[in-house]
Amino acid sequence: MATVLSGTSGALYYKPAATKATFGESAVDVADDEITVATYLNFKVGDPVKFSVVNVNTGAAGTGTLPAGITAGTTYFVISYAAATGVMQVSATAGGSTIAITDDGTVVAPNAFLVAYADYEAVGQVQNWSFEISRAEIDVTTIGQTAGQYAPFRAYIPGFADGNGTASIFVTDDDTTLASRLIQDVLQQSQAGAAFKLYIDKQSSEALSRSIAMEATLLSASFSVNPDDAQVVEVTFRPTSAPTIDFSKSA
């Protein structure tokens, strides 16, 4: 007999908005161990990031060689980022010394270097989340149907899919939490990199966890304040492409 799941083991994981950008060889400063990514992004000191080479036309893996000192798939940590200039430095450890960059790598258009927030992280102040998937209806009713006693019925086929979600987030007095950052991200001009992983049941083994993952656009933040209840902000979001739905519990 199947066991009905409750929401007690659910969870919301998140990658912050404006934490994904591409750059080229000319953006690598070997002398100062710096890279210049886009300006006015949302990188914070301590953010875990990974580097790769991508094809900017397809979004798939590209061809090229990362700057020497930086290894693809390795997690680094932001130790400085200047929003006005886009200049960033990273370290191999949180709060560590700057990675030594000894050459500017090799990449030719349409390929580019990519820096992005490394992994989903748990948002600890989420009261609940919801996500809805819907399909458009396309009317394909034909004329010239045979007359009879009853009215003919229209015919439909499914069209494009769409989705929308909400998350209710408790407000705390710690403005450094990922929950506070998620709320503030609604106002980010660039939301590249924003992504959700919604767990229906989060297990110690990722392979046993059921989840819905998506890159997303943050649409709104609704604040509710009264003296009798904890302060809650409801954030709404929409996937920017097809979500990945993993309901398998194979080990």
DARA-V629627 format. One record per pair of residues at least 6 apart in sequence whose ideal C-beta (glycine too) atoms are under 7 Angstrom apart, sorted by the first residue. I is the first residue (numbers start at 1). J is the second residue. If there is no record, write none. Layout:
BEGIN
{{I	J} {I	J}}
END
This chain:
BEGIN
{{5	200} {5	201} {9	201} {9	202} {10	199} {10	200} {10	201} {10	202} {11	122} {11	199} {11	202} {12	123} {12	126} {12	129} {12	167} {12	196} {12	198} {13	120} {13	121} {13	122} {13	123} {13	197} {13	199} {14	120} {14	121} {14	123} {14	178} {14	182} {14	196} {15	117} {15	120} {15	193} {15	194} {15	195} {16	42} {16	117} {16	181} {16	185} {16	193} {16	194} {17	42} {17	185} {17	188} {17	191} {17	193} {17	194} {17	218} {18	41} {18	42} {18	188} {18	190} {18	191} {18	192} {18	193} {19	41} {19	42} {19	43} {19	47} {19	116} {19	117} {19	193} {20	116} {20	117} {20	192} {20	193} {21	37} {21	38} {21	41} {21	115} {21	192} {22	54} {22	56} {22	112} {22	113} {22	114} {23	35} {23	36} {23	37} {23	112} {23	113} {24	107} {24	112} {24	113} {25	104} {25	105} {25	106} {25	107} {27	35} {27	36} {27	37} {28	35} {28	67} {28	101} {28	104} {28	105} {30	101} {30	102} {30	103} {30	104} {33	89} {33	98} {33	99} {33	100} {33	101} {34	87} {34	88} {34	89} {35	88} {36	85} {36	86} {36	87} {37	86} {37	88} {37	115} {38	86} {39	83} {39	84} {39	85} {39	86} {40	83} {40	189} {41	83} {41	190} {42	185} {42	188} {43	78} {43	81} {43	88} {44	78} {45	78} {45	79} {45	80} {46	77} {46	78} {46	94} {47	77} {47	78} {47	117} {48	75} {48	77} {48	117} {48	118} {48	119} {49	76} {49	78} {49	90} {49	115} {49	116} {49	117} {49	118} {50	73} {50	74} {50	75} {50	116} {50	118} {51	66} {51	70} {51	72} {51	113} {51	114} {51	115} {52	72} {52	114} {53	61} {53	62} {53	63} {53	64} {53	66} {53	107} {53	111} {53	113} {54	60} {54	61} {54	62} {54	111} {54	112} {54	114} {55	62} {55	110} {55	111} {56	110} {56	112} {57	110} {62	111} {63	111} {64	105} {64	106} {64	107} {64	108} {64	111} {65	105} {65	106} {66	72} {66	105} {66	113} {67	101} {67	103} {67	104} {67	105} {68	101} {68	102} {68	103} {69	99} {69	100} {69	101} {69	102} {70	99} {70	101} {75	118} {76	90} {76	91} {76	92} {76	99} {77	90} {77	91} {77	93} {77	94} {78	88} {78	90} {79	89} {79	90} {79	91} {79	95} {79	98} {80	88} {80	89} {81	88} {89	98} {90	99} {91	97} {91	98} {91	99} {92	99} {105	113} {107	113} {116	193} {117	193} {120	195} {120	197} {121	178} {123	178} {123	179} {123	182} {124	177} {124	179} {125	169} {125	170} {125	172} {125	177} {125	179} {126	167} {126	168} {126	169} {127	168} {127	169} {127	170} {127	232} {128	168} {129	165} {129	166} {129	167} {129	198} {130	165} {130	166} {131	163} {131	165} {131	198} {131	212} {132	163} {132	164} {133	161} {133	163} {134	162} {135	158} {135	159} {135	161} {136	159} {136	160} {137	156} {137	159} {138	156} {138	157} {138	159} {139	154} {139	156} {140	155} {140	156} {140	157} {141	154} {141	155} {145	152} {163	238} {163	239} {163	243} {164	236} {164	238} {165	236} {165	237} {166	234} {166	235} {166	236} {167	235} {168	232} {168	234} {169	179} {169	182} {169	183} {169	232} {169	233} {169	235} {170	230} {170	232} {171	231} {171	232} {171	233} {182	235} {183	221} {183	233} {183	235} {185	191} {185	194} {185	218} {186	218} {186	220} {186	221} {186	235} {191	217} {191	218} {194	215} {194	216} {194	217} {194	218} {195	214} {195	215} {195	216} {196	214} {196	216} {196	237} {197	211} {197	213} {198	211} {198	212} {199	209} {199	210} {199	211} {200	210} {200	211} {201	209} {201	210} {202	209} {203	209} {205	251} {207	250} {207	251} {208	249} {208	251} {210	246} {210	247} {210	249} {211	246} {212	243} {212	245} {213	243} {213	244} {214	239} {214	243} {214	244} {215	239} {215	240} {215	241} {216	237} {216	238} {216	239} {216	240} {217	237} {217	238} {217	240} {218	235} {218	237} {219	236} {219	237} {219	238} {220	236} {221	233} {221	235} {222	233} {222	234} {223	233} {224	232} {225	231}}
END
